[in-house]
Amino acid sequence: MPLAVENLVGYSTVQPDIFKAGQLTPVKDLKLLIKDYPPIAKNALTILINISGDQEVLKTLAEDDAFLESLLSRITSDKEPNANEMGMLLANMAKWDSIKRLLKLKRDIPKSLSTSSNAMDQLMDCFVKGAEGRYNKNANYDYISYFLADMAKHAEGRKYFVTPRKGDDDIIPLTKLIVFTEHTSEIRRRGAASTIKNVAFDIPSHSKLMSSADINILPYLLLPLMGSEDYSDEDTEGMLEECQLLPPDKQRDPDAQILATHLETLLLLTTDREGRDVLRGIKTYPIVRELHLQINDEGVREGCDRLVQVLMRDEEDGEKRVEEIDEDEQIIEVL
């Protein structure tokens, strides 16, 4: 059996339709095999990851409550050898809208991981506590960040990220995630950036997102944009403390896609006059100006230009909101 499943892995990329034979019978078998001996389970998971881009396959995975619980019970285990692959599959399953039921799903509490019976809280704990193998030596849970980003596509998901959790000492979930915008893992940084951007589509939450006494996302958006540049006294006056006196070896995020995502989030925060005034007051412009000078990427430069146009324009009397949000500011799905 191990050899048979291993031999099928290649077909999942070149002939994925063979797994849809007999009304998806192979998919049903593969769902059972994730419980098998670890090498067999890993191959079964790899196949499911590869073929879950197909809408029929995705539907049968995402709408199967028993399979979802099987995944969750293993992802949240501190001994599961294939937890990373399961996290990747769950991230793919988040493309199906009904997976948002996890926001309210109650399940047994994995006591070594969480104090909450909420499935979403438990996955957040996996992501935060499991970084770099600290919870499960076999896993880093990086791909959970992609799952979180897709959950934030939904209004209910955005509400989850900005609402204190009673079962978790009233901690606001997004405050746990924003610290990963400068993590060494590119996957974590990308997933965190995309989650923050999707949450920023909730315009009424902007004050809460930007307040240093609340969620305080601004330093976590601006620091990845910054290198070791020297700024004039005029530029630094008013800058966030976290953005001043950076070490000479400070490096900005090397991933242009992540930089562009942070710029798009900042642009979303300028939707209201209050947001524009906040970003002007903390000297966002000099940071974006230096980014534009240092990065030779068309997407990043366009993002800089658009943000600068909003920040530098004169405010007309009574103008409170930027009505136009370009197609590029649409909600992110991490591919």
C-alpha positions in Angstrom: 0.0 0.0 0.0 2.7 2.6 0.8 4.3 2.0 -2.6 0.9 2.2 -4.4 0.0 5.6 -2.8 3.5 6.9 -3.4 3.3 6.0 -7.1 0.0 8.0 -7.4 1.5 11.3 -6.1 2.9 12.2 -9.6 -0.5 11.7 -11.2 -2.0 14.3 -8.9 -0.2 17.1 -10.8 -0.2 15.7 -14.4 -3.5 13.8 -14.5 -5.5 15.0 -11.5 -8.8 14.0 -13.1 -8.1 10.3 -12.5 -8.9 10.9 -8.8 -12.5 11.9 -9.8 -13.3 8.5 -11.2 -16.4 6.7 -9.8 -18.0 9.7 -8.3 -14.8 10.7 -6.5 -14.2 7.3 -5.0 -10.4 7.8 -4.9 -10.8 11.1 -3.0 -13.0 9.3 -0.4 -10.3 6.6 0.0 -7.6 9.3 0.3 -9.6 11.0 3.1 -9.4 7.8 5.1 -5.7 7.4 4.4 -4.7 10.5 6.4 -5.3 8.4 9.5 -2.9 5.7 8.2 0.8 5.0 8.9 2.6 8.4 8.6 4.4 7.9 5.2 1.1 6.7 3.6 -0.8 9.6 5.2 1.8 12.1 3.9 1.4 10.8 0.4 -2.4 10.9 0.6 -2.2 14.5 2.0 0.1 15.5 -0.8 -2.3 14.2 -3.4 -5.3 15.9 -1.8 -3.3 19.2 -1.6 -2.5 18.9 -5.3 -6.0 18.1 -6.5 -8.0 20.4 -4.1 -7.9 23.2 -6.7 -10.6 21.3 -8.5 -14.0 22.6 -7.4 -15.7 19.2 -7.1 -12.8 17.9 -5.0 -12.7 21.0 -2.9 -16.4 20.8 -2.2 -16.3 17.1 -1.1 -13.3 18.0 1.2 -14.6 21.2 2.7 -18.2 20.1 3.3 -17.3 16.8 5.0 -17.7 17.5 8.8 -16.2 14.2 9.8 -13.1 14.8 7.6 -12.7 18.3 8.9 -12.8 17.1 12.5 -10.2 14.4 11.6 -7.9 17.1 10.2 -8.4 19.4 13.2 -7.8 16.6 15.8 -4.5 15.9 14.1 -3.4 19.5 13.4 -3.9 20.4 17.0 -1.9 17.4 18.3 1.6 18.0 19.5 2.7 14.7 18.1 1.2 14.7 14.6 4.1 14.1 12.1 2.1 15.5 9.1 0.7 18.6 10.7 2.3 20.9 8.2 0.8 19.1 5.2 -2.6 19.1 7.0 -2.2 22.8 7.5 -1.6 23.2 3.8 -4.7 21.2 2.9 -6.8 23.2 5.4 -5.5 26.4 3.8 -6.7 25.1 0.4 -10.0 24.1 1.8 -10.5 27.7 3.0 -11.2 28.6 -0.6 -14.7 27.0 -0.1 -16.9 29.5 1.6 -18.6 27.0 4.0 -15.3 26.5 5.8 -16.1 29.7 7.7 -18.2 27.5 9.9 -15.0 27.0 11.8 -15.4 30.5 13.3 -18.2 29.1 15.5 -17.3 25.4 15.6 -17.0 24.0 19.1 -14.8 20.9 19.7 -12.8 19.2 22.5 -10.0 21.4 23.9 -6.5 20.1 23.3 -5.3 21.1 26.7 -1.6 21.3 25.9 -2.4 23.9 23.2 -5.4 26.0 24.1 -7.9 27.0 26.7 -10.7 27.5 24.1 -13.2 25.1 22.7 -13.5 27.2 19.6 -11.8 25.7 16.5 -10.6 29.0 15.1 -9.0 29.9 18.5 -7.2 26.6 18.5 -5.9 27.1 15.0 -4.7 30.6 16.0 -2.9 28.9 19.0 -1.3 26.4 16.6 0.0 29.3 14.5 1.3 31.4 17.3 2.6 28.8 19.8 3.7 26.4 17.1 6.1 28.7 15.3 9.5 27.1 14.7 8.5 23.7 16.1 7.8 25.0 19.6 4.6 23.1 20.1 5.0 20.1 17.7 8.7 19.3 16.8 7.4 18.0 13.4 5.7 21.2 12.4 6.0 25.0 12.1 2.4 25.7 11.2 3.4 28.4 8.7 0.7 27.6 6.2 -2.0 28.2 8.8 -1.3 31.9 8.0 -2.8 31.3 4.5 -5.9 29.8 6.1 -6.2 32.8 8.4 -6.0 35.2 5.4 -8.8 33.4 3.6 -11.0 33.4 6.7 -10.5 37.2 6.8 -12.2 37.4 3.4 -15.5 37.0 5.2 -17.2 39.7 7.2 -17.6 37.2 10.1 -13.9 36.5 9.8 -12.9 40.1 10.0 -15.1 40.5 13.0 -13.4 37.6 14.7 -10.0 39.1 14.2 -10.9 42.5 15.9 -13.1 41.2 18.7 -11.7 40.3 22.2 -11.9 36.6 22.9 -13.6 35.9 26.3 -12.1 32.4 26.4 -8.6 33.9 25.9 -8.2 36.6 28.5 -10.0 39.1 26.2 -7.1 39.1 23.8 -7.9 40.5 20.3 -6.8 37.7 17.8 -5.2 40.1 15.3 -2.7 41.3 18.0 -1.3 37.8 18.1 -0.8 37.7 14.3 0.7 41.2 13.5 4.0 40.4 15.3 4.8 38.0 12.4 5.1 40.7 9.8 8.9 40.6 10.4 9.3 36.9 10.9 12.0 34.9 9.2 9.5 32.7 7.4 8.3 34.3 4.1 5.2 32.2 4.3 4.3 33.6 7.7 5.0 37.1 6.6 2.9 36.8 3.5 0.0 35.2 5.3 0.1 37.8 8.1 0.3 40.6 5.6 -2.7 39.3 3.6 -4.8 38.7 6.8 -4.2 42.3 8.0 -5.1 43.7 4.6 -8.3 41.7 4.4 -9.3 42.8 8.0 -8.6 46.4 6.9 -11.7 46.2 4.5 -13.7 46.6 7.7 -13.8 50.4 7.6 -15.5 50.9 11.0 -12.5 49.1 12.6 -9.9 51.4 11.3 -9.7 53.6 14.4 -9.2 50.4 16.5 -6.6 49.0 14.1 -4.5 52.2 14.2 -4.8 53.1 17.9 -1.6 52.4 19.9 -3.9 51.6 22.8 -5.8 49.0 20.9 -4.6 46.7 18.0 -1.8 49.0 17.0 -1.1 47.7 13.5 0.9 50.7 12.1 4.4 49.8 13.3 3.9 46.3 12.0 3.0 47.7 8.6 5.7 50.4 8.4 8.7 48.5 9.8 8.8 45.9 7.0 8.9 48.9 4.5 12.0 50.3 6.2 15.7 49.7 5.7 18.6 51.4 7.5 18.1 54.8 5.8 18.9 58.0 7.7 16.0 60.5 8.0 16.3 64.2 8.6 15.1 65.6 11.9 12.1 67.1 10.1 11.2 63.6 8.7 11.5 61.8 12.0 9.6 64.3 14.1 6.3 62.6 14.7 7.4 59.2 13.5 6.3 56.2 15.6 8.9 55.5 18.2 9.3 52.0 16.8 10.3 53.5 13.5 13.0 55.7 14.8 16.7 55.0 15.5 16.7 51.7 13.6 19.9 49.7 13.7 22.4 50.0 10.8 21.7 46.4 9.8 17.9 46.9 9.5 16.6 45.3 6.3 13.2 45.9 4.7 11.2 42.9 3.6 12.9 41.3 0.6 9.6 40.1 -0.9 8.1 42.7 -3.3 4.6 41.1 -3.1 4.6 41.5 0.7 5.7 45.1 0.4 2.9 45.8 -2.1 0.4 44.2 0.3 1.4 46.4 3.2 1.1 49.5 0.9 -2.4 48.4 -0.1 -3.3 48.0 3.5 -2.0 51.5 4.3 -4.1 52.8 1.3 -7.2 51.2 2.7 -6.5 53.0 6.0 -6.8 56.3 4.1 -10.4 55.7 3.2 -11.5 58.1 5.9 -10.1 61.5 6.8 -9.1 60.3 10.2 -6.9 57.6 8.7 -5.3 60.0 6.3 -4.6 62.4 9.2 -3.1 59.7 11.3 -0.8 58.5 8.5 0.3 62.0 7.8 1.0 62.7 11.5 3.3 59.7 11.9 5.3 60.7 8.9 4.4 57.8 6.6 5.4 59.9 3.5 9.2 59.9 4.1 9.1 56.1 4.7 7.2 55.5 1.5 9.5 58.0 -0.4 12.6 56.0 0.6 10.9 52.8 -0.3 10.2 54.1 -3.7 13.8 55.2 -4.1 15.3 51.8 -3.0 13.0 49.3 -4.6 13.0 48.7 -8.4 9.7 46.8 -8.6 6.8 48.1 -10.6 4.1 46.9 -8.2 5.8 48.4 -5.2 6.5 51.7 -7.0 2.9 51.9 -8.1 1.7 51.3 -4.6 4.0 54.0 -3.3 2.8 56.5 -5.9 -0.9 55.9 -5.1 -0.4 56.2 -1.4 1.6 59.3 -1.7 -1.0 60.9 -4.0 -3.6 60.4 -1.3 -1.4 61.6 1.6 0.0 64.7 -0.1 -3.2 66.0 -1.6 -5.1 68.9 -0.1 -8.3 68.0 1.8 -11.4 69.7 0.6 -13.8 71.1 3.2 -16.3 68.5 4.2 -14.4 65.7 2.4 -14.3 62.7 4.7 -14.0 59.5 2.7 -12.1 58.3 -0.4 -14.9 56.6 -2.4 -12.8 55.0 -5.1 -11.1 51.7 -4.2 -9.3 50.4 -7.2 -9.7 46.7 -8.3 -6.2 46.1 -7.1 -7.5 46.7 -3.5 -9.8 43.7 -3.7 -9.7 41.1 -0.9 -6.7 38.8 -1.1 -6.8 35.1 -1.6 -3.4 33.7 -1.0 -2.5 31.3 -3.8 
